[in-house]
Amino acid sequence: MQVNAAMVKELRTRTGAGMMDCKSALVESAGDMDKAIEFLRIKGLSKAAKKSGRETAEGLVVSYIHPGNRVGVLVEINCETDFVARTDEFAQFTHDIAMQIAATAPIAVRREDIPAETIDRERAVFRGQALEEGKPEKIVDKIVEGRVEKYYKDGALLDQVWVKDTDMTVGALLQQTIGSLGENIRIARFSRFELGG
């Protein structure tokens, strides 16, 4: 299939990738838009992996107040340069992350940031629940580990399903944004405030 300028423009609009990257992706995928998007996501992930060790000393602290004024979020997101920090794409990313935090109430950015004693306490609760439900002793450990994994997916921001696209996690969104902006980006910290909480 012949790749034309309109196709390249549409892919660029949908992904934010560069013109040449969009053209290459469309050529590689024989004009299939969905395959081209997947190709760009994979390419972005490999670029992101190369950038993950670079220092992030710039960025933004953004606030988000959820409609109804009952939930508010402050989040610090870092990047490598003030040039990227001033782009619309970075600003949109920080807004999306703040909105995600408001909606899902994670307890940490990464699963490694959740204290071990919290996980041990939850593991004990899950074990007690499984035994109370009458589950056979031989499968209780498997059930407990499954529930711990779900706890991570709910509690660690980067493991959460992204509210705007349930086919990807917040971690995948971060990697895609790193690939698109060409800089390392790090969600440093956040605070979530809920009225009466």
C-alpha positions in Angstrom: 0.0 0.0 0.0 1.2 3.5 -0.9 1.9 5.7 2.2 0.7 9.3 1.6 1.0 12.6 3.5 -2.5 12.4 4.9 -1.7 9.0 6.5 1.5 10.3 8.0 -0.3 13.4 9.3 -3.0 11.3 10.9 -0.4 9.0 12.6 1.5 12.0 13.8 -1.7 13.5 15.3 -2.6 10.3 17.0 0.9 9.5 18.4 2.9 12.8 18.6 5.8 11.0 16.9 8.1 12.7 14.4 7.2 12.9 10.7 10.0 10.5 9.6 9.2 8.1 12.4 5.5 8.1 11.3 6.4 7.5 7.7 8.8 4.6 8.6 6.2 3.1 10.8 3.5 3.2 8.1 5.9 1.8 5.5 6.9 -1.0 7.9 3.3 -1.8 8.7 2.1 -1.6 5.0 -0.2 1.3 5.8 -2.0 -0.4 8.7 -2.6 2.5 11.2 -3.0 0.2 14.2 0.2 -1.8 13.4 2.0 1.5 12.8 1.0 2.8 16.2 2.2 -0.4 17.8 5.5 -0.2 15.9 6.0 3.4 17.2 5.1 2.3 20.8 7.7 -0.5 20.6 10.3 1.9 19.1 9.5 4.5 21.8 10.0 1.8 24.5 13.5 0.9 23.3 14.4 4.6 23.1 13.0 5.1 26.6 15.1 2.2 28.0 18.3 3.9 26.7 17.4 7.2 28.4 16.3 5.7 31.8 19.7 6.4 33.5 20.0 10.0 32.6 19.6 12.7 35.2 16.3 14.5 35.6 16.9 17.9 37.3 14.1 20.0 35.6 10.4 19.5 35.4 7.2 20.7 37.0 5.2 20.6 40.2 1.5 20.7 39.2 -1.7 20.8 41.1 -5.0 19.3 40.1 -8.3 19.9 41.8 -11.0 17.3 40.9 -14.5 18.7 40.0 -16.4 19.2 43.2 -13.4 20.4 45.1 -13.2 17.3 47.3 -10.0 15.8 46.0 -6.7 17.6 45.2 -3.3 16.4 44.0 0.2 17.9 44.0 2.7 16.0 41.8 6.4 16.5 41.0 7.5 15.2 37.6 11.1 15.6 36.4 12.7 15.7 33.0 16.2 16.5 31.8 15.8 20.1 30.4 13.6 23.1 31.0 12.9 23.1 27.3 11.0 19.9 27.5 9.4 21.0 30.8 7.8 23.9 28.9 6.3 21.8 26.1 2.5 21.2 25.8 3.1 17.5 25.7 4.9 17.5 29.0 2.3 19.7 30.6 -0.5 17.4 29.3 1.4 14.4 30.7 1.8 15.9 34.1 -1.9 16.9 34.1 -2.9 13.3 33.1 -0.8 11.9 35.9 -2.3 14.2 38.5 -5.8 13.3 37.3 -4.9 9.6 37.5 -3.7 10.0 41.1 -6.9 11.9 42.0 -9.1 9.2 40.5 -7.3 6.1 41.8 -5.6 7.1 45.1 -2.3 5.1 44.7 -0.2 4.8 47.8 3.3 5.0 46.1 4.8 5.8 42.7 6.5 2.4 42.3 5.8 -1.0 43.9 9.3 -0.9 45.4 8.2 2.2 47.3 5.5 0.4 49.2 7.0 -0.5 52.6 7.7 -4.2 53.1 5.8 -4.2 56.4 2.7 -3.0 54.6 3.0 -5.9 52.1 3.6 -8.3 55.0 0.5 -7.0 56.8 -1.6 -7.3 53.6 -0.2 -10.8 53.0 -1.4 -11.9 56.5 -4.8 -10.4 55.9 -5.1 -12.2 52.5 -4.0 -15.5 54.0 -6.7 -15.1 56.8 -9.3 -14.3 54.2 -8.5 -17.3 52.0 -8.6 -19.6 55.0 -11.9 -18.0 56.2 -13.3 -18.6 52.7 -12.5 -22.3 53.2 -9.8 -22.5 50.5 -7.7 -25.7 50.6 -4.4 -25.1 52.5 -2.3 -26.3 49.4 -3.6 -23.4 47.2 -3.7 -20.6 49.8 -0.2 -19.4 49.0 -1.0 -19.1 45.3 -4.2 -17.2 46.2 -2.3 -14.9 48.6 0.4 -14.1 45.9 -2.4 -13.3 43.4 -4.0 -10.9 45.8 -0.6 -9.3 46.6 0.0 -8.7 42.9 -3.5 -7.1 42.6 -2.6 -4.9 45.6 0.5 -3.7 43.8 -1.5 -3.0 40.6 -3.9 -0.9 42.6 -1.4 0.7 45.0 1.6 1.5 42.8 1.0 4.3 40.4 3.2 2.9 37.6 1.5 -0.5 37.8 -2.1 0.9 37.6 -4.2 0.7 34.4 -4.3 4.2 32.9 -7.8 5.7 33.3 -7.8 7.2 29.8 -6.7 4.0 28.0 -7.3 0.7 29.8 -5.1 -1.2 27.4 -2.0 0.4 28.9 -0.5 1.0 32.4 0.7 4.3 33.7 4.2 2.9 33.4 3.7 2.2 29.7 2.3 5.7 29.3 5.5 7.1 31.0 7.7 5.0 28.6 5.8 6.2 25.6 6.1 9.8 26.7 9.9 9.3 27.2 10.2 7.9 23.7 8.1 10.8 22.3 9.8 13.6 24.1 13.3 12.1 23.8 14.3 12.7 27.4 14.2 10.7 30.6 11.1 11.5 32.7 10.6 10.5 36.3 7.5 10.8 38.5 9.2 11.9 41.6 6.5 12.2 44.3 2.9 13.2 44.9 0.5 14.1 47.6 -3.2 13.4 47.4 -5.7 15.3 49.6 -9.3 14.2 50.1 -11.8 16.3 52.0 -12.3 14.7 55.5 -9.6 12.1 54.7 
